[in-house]
Amino acid sequence: MENGAGEAPMSKNPRGRHSAREGYTRPVEPAPSDKPDGRKEPLWRRPLAWLGGIATFVIGGVLVSVLSTQAQRIAPTPTPAQTQTKQANSTVSTTDNQSQSPPKSPPLKILSEDPINLDELGVWTFPAKMILPSNQLAKLNSSFLHSGPGGAADYLFPLGGYAQSVDTQIVVQNVHKHPIQILNMNVIKNCRAPLTGTVFYAPGQVAVEVIQMGFNLDTADTAAKLVNRIPTVSPSAPDYFSKYTVIIQPGATQTFNIRAVTAKYACTFRYDATILDGTRKVHQQIGDGKQPFRISALATRVQQPYFSRYAVVYVGGVQSTGGIGPYLRVNPKTYTG
């Protein structure tokens, strides 16, 4: 330790004691005869004093050991599970105390996902066998006959039906105060073999050529393709976003007419837009409201009876046995159309 300012260091002699020159006076130790009563302690008492000290030390150690054992019984050592719980709670607390920036809102607001080419919405399939009671079949036919295939879609889609063709007009709006750019659009899909439970078959007659963008769900390429003709989406077609740049100004809207096709599978899917939002790149999924879109190829045979793979078959429209009419149930093993 350093000395205070102005103080000289203290010198020591070789044995470590301060010298007399520094004001040190060595105390005089009393002689054995300088006891208060003037008598010397008998030698035979000294071993007893030593034994007493040793006994006190031993007894004290025993008491400490006993008390420690009792304390462990009262407050048991935490188990590994308790230790892990405390550590986990500590971790959560640390995480909760960390400041996190609030997530930004999606750049696009989905204004609508309306089906187009309504005449093609008369063909629907279901994974399981489904026989409609007479009152429900009458309700379906009322919607179909008064509102066309679009009315049938309004009835069959909420029941879990898969459309044969998914043509959708999607209208989006930029909700930010700066321009955004859609860099690409892909499809996120989950596919399996075509459904063979129940089919409602009333094919349309007209296809409206307003489709701009398409997705072929039969291929591994999930990027949006430029649609050249109806109703196919050629896998060899150029990517839509390699030809078009889509920039949406603040508050402005953008319309996409999209077709999804499959000849091999039954799929649920959503569109996934890659968006340049300021300096960040984000992804935003677009479905049929909160649900995915649903599509299934027909599991028909090349030769009659075409629908023999299905458990239940309803035909309508031009396929109805009474001409252009309601859905009627037919025998899938014998119906030839």
N, C-alpha and C positions, 0 to 999 in steps of 0.2 A: 504494500500500500504506500502511496506517495504521501510525504509530509506536507503540512500546510505551508503557505507562503511565509518566508522569513524565518522558518525554524530549521535549525541545523540538524543533520541526521545524527542519530544516537549511535555512539561507538560501543562495541561489545568486546569483551575479552574472549580468549579462545574457548572458554567453557560456556559461553552464551550468557553470562551474567553481566549486568551493567557495572561499570567501574565506579569507585567511590568519588571520582572527580566529577561525575555527572549528578551528584546529589543523592546517590543511592546509599542507604544504610541497611546493612544486613541485620535482620532481627536475631535476637539472642534466643536460642531454643532452651527451654527449661531443662534442668537436670532431672534425672529420674527421682531425685529426692525432693523436688519442689512440688509435691502434691499438697492439696489443701490440708489434709490431716497429717501430712508429714510422714506417711507410711508408704512403702512400696507395695505394688500389687503382687500377691503371691503367684508364683509360676504355675501352681496347679489349677488356678482359675482361667488362665489364658486358653488352654485347650477347650474348656467348656464354652467360652465365648466364640471360639472358632466353630465348634459344632453347632451352636445356636444359629450362627449366621448361615451355615450350610443348610440346616433344617428349614430356616425361614425361606431360603431360596428354592428348596425342593417343594415345600408346601405351596409357595406362590406359583410355581410352574404347574403343579397339579391342578390348582384352582383355575388357572388360565385355560388349561386344556379342557377341563370339565365344562367351564362356561362357554368356551368356543363351540363345543359339541352341542350343548343345549341351544345355543343361538342358531346353529345350522338346522336343528330340528324345528325351531319356531319359524325361521325364514329360510325355506329350502332353496338350494341353488337353482337358478332358472334353467329350464330344459332347453335343448337345442331349438325346439319349435318356438318357445317364447323368445329366445334370442333372435331368431329369424324374423319373428313378427315385429319386434322392436326395430330391427334394422330396416325392415320394409316400410314401417310407418315413418321412419326417419327419412327414407328416400322419397316417399310421397310428399312429405312436408317440404323437403328441399325443392322438389319439382314444382309444387304448388307456389312456392315463393318466388320462382323464377318468372320474370316478366316475359310475356308472350304477346306478339303483335296480333291483333284480331284478324281473322281470315277475311279476305276481300270477297265482295259479292261477285257472282258470275257476271261476265261482261255482257252476255246475251240474255234477253228475256224472250221466252217462247210465247209468241202471241197466239199461234194456232198450229195444229197438226191435222189438217183436213184431208180425207181421202179424195183422190181424183180418179177418173175413169170408173165412175160408180157402176157402170153396166157390167163390170167384171167382178163385182162383189157378191155374186150369187153362189159362189163355190166356197164351202167351208168344211173343214175336217176336224175331228176330235180324237183324242188318243184312246178313249174308252167307248164301250157300247152305250148308246144313249137312245132310249125310246121315249119320244115326247107324248105325254098324255094328250087326249083329244083337244082339251081346252087350250093347252099351250101351243099345239100345232095350229089351231085356228088363229091364235094371236100372232104367231109367226107369219102365217099366210096373209093375215090382214095387213101387217107391216109390209110384206113383200109386194102384194098386189096394189096397194095404195101409194107406196113410196118407192117401189122398185127395189133393185138389189141393195141400195143404200139402206133401206128400211130393214132388210134382212140382216145386214151387217150390224145395225144398231141392236138387234135382238140377239144375234149369235155370238158376237165378240164378247159381251159381258159374261157369257156362259163358258168362256175359255176356248172359243173356236179359233182355228188357224186359217187365215185366208190363203187362197191359191196365188193371189197377186197382191202386192203391197205397193201401191202408187200413192204417194203422199205429197201434199203441198205444205211445206213448213215455212212459216213466217217468223222471223226473228227481229229483235230490235236491240240496238246498242244503248245500254243504260248508262254508260260512262260519259264523262264530259270531254273525252278525247277520242280521236278516231281509233278503231281497232281493225285488224286485218285477219281474215280467215286464211290460214296458210295451207290447210289440208283438211280432209274429212275422210274418216275410215269407218268401218263397221265393226262393232264388237259383237260376236255371235256365239251361240251355243247350239250345235246342230246334232241331229240324230237321224235315224231312218224315217221315211215318210210315215205318217200316221195311218192306221188301218182300223180304227175303232168305228167311227160313224162319219158318213159323208153326206152333206147337203149339196146337191149338184143342180145348178141352174145357170149355165154359162152365159156370159154376155155376148153381144153381137158387135159392139163398137168399141174401138180404142181411140182415145183422144191423143193426138201427137203433140203434147205439151211438155214431155219429159226432157229435162236437160242433163240430169245426173243419174247414174245408175250404179248398182252394186250387184255383182254376181256372187251369190253365197256358195256356189259350188267350187270356187277356186280358193287357193291360199292367199291370193292378193286381195287385201281388204280395202284398198284405196278406191276413192270415187272415180268412176269412168265416165267419159263423155259418151252420151247415148246418141247413136247415129240413126237408129230406126227402132220402131216398135214391133214386137214386144221384147226383143232380146237385149241383153247387155253383154256385148262381146268382151271376153277376157283380153283380147288383143287391142282393144280400143285405147286411145291415149288417156292418161290421167287428166281428170277435169281441171285440177289446179295447176297443171303444167301449161294450160292454155289460157286460163282465166285468173285474174287477180281480183279478189273480193275485199274491198275496203268499205267499211260502214262508218259513216260519220256519226257524231254524237246525236242521239235521239232518232236517227234514221232507221229504216227497216230494210230487210232483204228477204226476198222470196226464193225458195228452192223447190223445184218440182223433181222429186226423186222416185226412182223405181228400184225395187229389190226383187230379184228373181232367184228361183232354185228349181232344178229339175231332178234333184237327187235326195234332198233332205227335208226334214222339218226343223225349223230354226226359230229361236227367240233372239232378238237382236236390238241394239241401240246404235244410233249414229254418234260418232265421237269427233267433235270439231277441235282442231288445233288452232289456237287463237293467239296472235301477237297483241298483247294488252299492254301498251306502253313499252316498257323494257323487259317485261316478263312474258314467257310463253306458257299458256295454260291450256288445259283440256276441259271441254264441257260436253257432257253426254246429252243426247236428245232421244227421248222415247215417245211412246204413245201415251202422253200424260205421265203418270207415275209408273206405268207398266211398260215392258218392252213390246216392240212390234212382234207379231207372230205370223209365220208363213209356213206352208207345207206343200210339197209337191204331191201330185196325185199318185196313188199306188195302183193304177189301173193296169190291166193286162193288154197285151197287143191284140189278142184275139178275144172274141166273145166267149163267155160273158165278161165284160170289161171290169165289173166291180166285184168280182167273186172273192177278192182278198179282204173285203170289208165285212164287218159283223152286221152293220145296219146301214141301209142306203135310202135316202130320200132324193127324189128327182123333181124338178120343177121347171117353170118357164117353158121353153121350146121342147124340153125333154119330158114334160109331163104327159101322161097317157091320154089326157083330155086336151092336148094341144097346149097353147100358151096358157098356163094356169098355175095353180098353187103347188106347193111341195106335197108329194104323195110318197108313201112308203112302198118300196118294191122289194122283191126277193133278190138279194145280190147274187145268188147262184144261177138264176134263170133270166134276169133282166138283160135285154140286148139293145134297148134304146130305140 
